[in-house]
Amino acid sequence: MKKFDYIIIGSGIVGCSLAYFLKKHSNSVLLIDKNSDVCLGASGAAGAFLSPLLGIDNSFKDLVNKALKFSTSFYNNNFPKSFVQAGTIRIPKNKIDKEKFESYIPYMSFPFEEKEGGYYFPVGSTIKPEDICKELSFDIEKLFNYDVKSIKESENSWILNDEIKARKLFLCTGANLSLINEEYFKLRAVWGQKIDILSSTEIFNNYHKECSISKSIEENGKYKISIGATHNRFEDDMSDSSFNLGLKDINYIKHNEKTLEIIQNDTKKLLERANDILTLKEIELINVKIGARASSVDYFPMVGALINSKKSFEVYPHIKKGAFIKDEQLILYKNLYTLNGVGGRGFVLAPYLAKVLSEFIINGSEIEKDVLNFRLFKRWARKEGKSL
Ligand SMILES: Cc1cc2nc3c(=O)[nH]c(=O)nc-3n(C[C@H](O)[C@H](O)[C@H](O)COP(=O)(O)OP(=O)(O)OC[C@H]3O[C@@H](n4cnc5c(N)ncnc54)[C@H](O)[C@@H]3O)c2cc1C
């Protein structure tokens, strides 16, 4: 059986970022995906805009803006060819939104100036999703078209599909949680769509209002522009459409009518919203991508060790009644970690969190409490534990 120090399941921006940092400490890293290449899940559907979170100070805003500072300089210093620093103009949606923006001015974390009826942030940028995932994982051993159906703990390691062994296993599977059988570990799949168009209109910055528009790139005398994104939280069963996490290479399969109808509606919505920002002339639709963001219940990412709820309840039954327990007392799955729940800001959060998680693995450095999985377990145990 082949054995690796580190196996990462999921080769989106999260898995590729983690592989990049772990590779600095081991030559035995394997990156696995059920798709036929990197960046074919949510990461491949992203406009990959990087822009500040505005608002009054709070711990989520702190995290996002800290990650934005780290990730923009990380991309710019290490992968300048994949990085486009064009600045972003944030335009209020209406009068109430404008008042809100004004009230945020004392709390701005990045330099800005007023421009075109909005606020221009020079830090705003985009990253090319496929290029960055390829660059990050360039010297990593990869296994594609490999659907991990089972993971089993065995003698201080994990065995995947009874075939491959990992000393430490990292689940970076985005909205697909089929490998985690823990009720507290919940995510919402928020599906969305991005389109690329050609237009005769040149655009010099990124814009964000009800959607984002990218700075244009000239292509054969026309201008290529990305427009994203929509948000679809499907309540109905969508397994008879391409909005199905079990499928492979979803943006390269033939969509059925049900899927196409949603895609066409979303394309219309995106074009209307983009034209509400700028008048885009002579539009030709050249690319449509769909994907599912993985959103946690409190919007914070889900990082680090996984708690074994069954064993923790066996050893500490009083937690079901809401008794306090220290994180370090909980029973964990040994050598199993997640980096997930990055929602609509994966390209901002992934490099920063991958560095934090890799330093925890290598040096035992601390991970900030807000992103650890402990919080999810404790909240769930307090709420649901009594009925278990
Ligand atoms: C339309 C849209 C627009 C977006 N726009 C932006 C944006 O402008 N800026 C931004 O920062 N973020 C944006 N996002 C969010 C961003 O794309 C996500 O946060 C990010 O891609 C999540 O990365 P990931 O690696 O966690 O997930 P994914 O990219 O989905 O990767 C997970 C991978 O795991 C694989 N996998 C899952 N289970 C298994 C298994 N059992 N065996 C093998 N492989 C498995 C999947 O095949 C997949 O490739 C957008 C998302 C969408 C959908």
The ligand as a MOL file (V3000), in Angstrom:
LIG
                    3D

  0  0  0     0  0            999 V3000
M  V30 BEGIN CTAB
M  V30 COUNTS 53 58 0 0 0
M  V30 BEGIN ATOM
M  V30 1 C -19.8770 31.5540 -8.4710 0
M  V30 2 C -18.8710 31.7450 -7.3980 0
M  V30 3 C -18.1620 32.9380 -7.3020 0
M  V30 4 C -17.2110 33.1330 -6.2920 0
M  V30 5 N -16.5070 34.3080 -6.2380 0
M  V30 6 C -15.5010 34.4520 -5.3330 0
M  V30 7 C -14.7170 35.6250 -5.3020 0
M  V30 8 O -14.9130 36.5480 -6.0880 0
M  V30 9 N -13.7210 35.7010 -4.3650 0
M  V30 10 C -13.4720 34.6820 -3.4860 0
M  V30 11 O -12.5330 34.7920 -2.6900 0
M  V30 12 N -14.2100 33.5640 -3.4950 0
M  V30 13 C -15.2280 33.4360 -4.3750 0
M  V30 14 N -16.0080 32.3130 -4.3860 0
M  V30 15 C -15.8120 31.3350 -3.3130 0
M  V30 16 C -14.6470 30.4110 -3.6380 0
M  V30 17 O -14.7660 29.9520 -4.9380 0
M  V30 18 C -14.6590 29.2750 -2.6400 0
M  V30 19 O -14.6010 29.7750 -1.3260 0
M  V30 20 C -13.4490 28.3590 -2.8520 0
M  V30 21 O -13.3540 27.9970 -4.1840 0
M  V30 22 C -13.5570 27.1350 -1.9920 0
M  V30 23 O -12.4390 26.3560 -2.2560 0
M  V30 24 P -12.3440 24.8630 -1.7750 0
M  V30 25 O -11.0020 24.3830 -2.1800 0
M  V30 26 O -12.7710 24.7860 -0.3540 0
M  V30 27 O -13.5140 24.1010 -2.5660 0
M  V30 28 P -13.5750 23.5090 -4.0380 0
M  V30 29 O -12.9400 24.3940 -5.0100 0
M  V30 30 O -15.0090 23.1520 -4.2650 0
M  V30 31 O -12.6800 22.2000 -3.9400 0
M  V30 32 C -13.0940 21.0430 -3.2530 0
M  V30 33 C -12.6230 19.8650 -4.0680 0
M  V30 34 O -12.7950 18.6790 -3.3210 0
M  V30 35 C -13.0680 17.6350 -4.2110 0
M  V30 36 N -13.6890 16.5290 -3.4640 0
M  V30 37 C -14.7540 16.6220 -2.6160 0
M  V30 38 N -15.0180 15.4120 -2.0810 0
M  V30 39 C -14.1190 14.5490 -2.6150 0
M  V30 40 C -13.8900 13.1520 -2.4480 0
M  V30 41 N -14.6310 12.4000 -1.6150 0
M  V30 42 N -12.8920 12.5580 -3.1550 0
M  V30 43 C -12.1120 13.3050 -4.0140 0
M  V30 44 N -12.2760 14.6330 -4.1990 0
M  V30 45 C -13.2670 15.2590 -3.4990 0
M  V30 46 C -14.0070 18.2640 -5.2200 0
M  V30 47 O -14.0310 17.5250 -6.4300 0
M  V30 48 C -13.4140 19.6660 -5.3570 0
M  V30 49 O -12.5580 19.7620 -6.4550 0
M  V30 50 C -16.9720 32.1070 -5.3610 0
M  V30 51 C -17.6670 30.8970 -5.4560 0
M  V30 52 C -18.6160 30.7120 -6.4580 0
M  V30 53 C -19.3480 29.4110 -6.5460 0
M  V30 END ATOM
M  V30 BEGIN BOND
M  V30 1 1 1 2
M  V30 2 1 2 3
M  V30 3 2 2 52
M  V30 4 2 3 4
M  V30 5 1 4 5
M  V30 6 1 4 50
M  V30 7 2 5 6
M  V30 8 1 6 7
M  V30 9 1 6 13
M  V30 10 2 7 8
M  V30 11 1 7 9
M  V30 12 1 9 10
M  V30 13 2 10 11
M  V30 14 1 10 12
M  V30 15 2 12 13
M  V30 16 1 13 14
M  V30 17 1 14 15
M  V30 18 1 14 50
M  V30 19 1 15 16
M  V30 20 1 16 17
M  V30 21 1 16 18
M  V30 22 1 18 19
M  V30 23 1 18 20
M  V30 24 1 20 21
M  V30 25 1 20 22
M  V30 26 1 22 23
M  V30 27 1 23 24
M  V30 28 2 24 25
M  V30 29 1 24 26
M  V30 30 1 24 27
M  V30 31 1 27 28
M  V30 32 2 28 29
M  V30 33 1 28 30
M  V30 34 1 28 31
M  V30 35 1 31 32
M  V30 36 1 32 33
M  V30 37 1 33 34
M  V30 38 1 33 48
M  V30 39 1 34 35
M  V30 40 1 35 36
M  V30 41 1 35 46
M  V30 42 1 36 37
M  V30 43 1 36 45
M  V30 44 2 37 38
M  V30 45 1 38 39
M  V30 46 1 39 40
M  V30 47 2 39 45
M  V30 48 1 40 41
M  V30 49 2 40 42
M  V30 50 1 42 43
M  V30 51 2 43 44
M  V30 52 1 44 45
M  V30 53 1 46 47
M  V30 54 1 46 48
M  V30 55 1 48 49
M  V30 56 2 50 51
M  V30 57 1 51 52
M  V30 58 1 52 53
M  V30 END BOND
M  V30 END CTAB
M  END
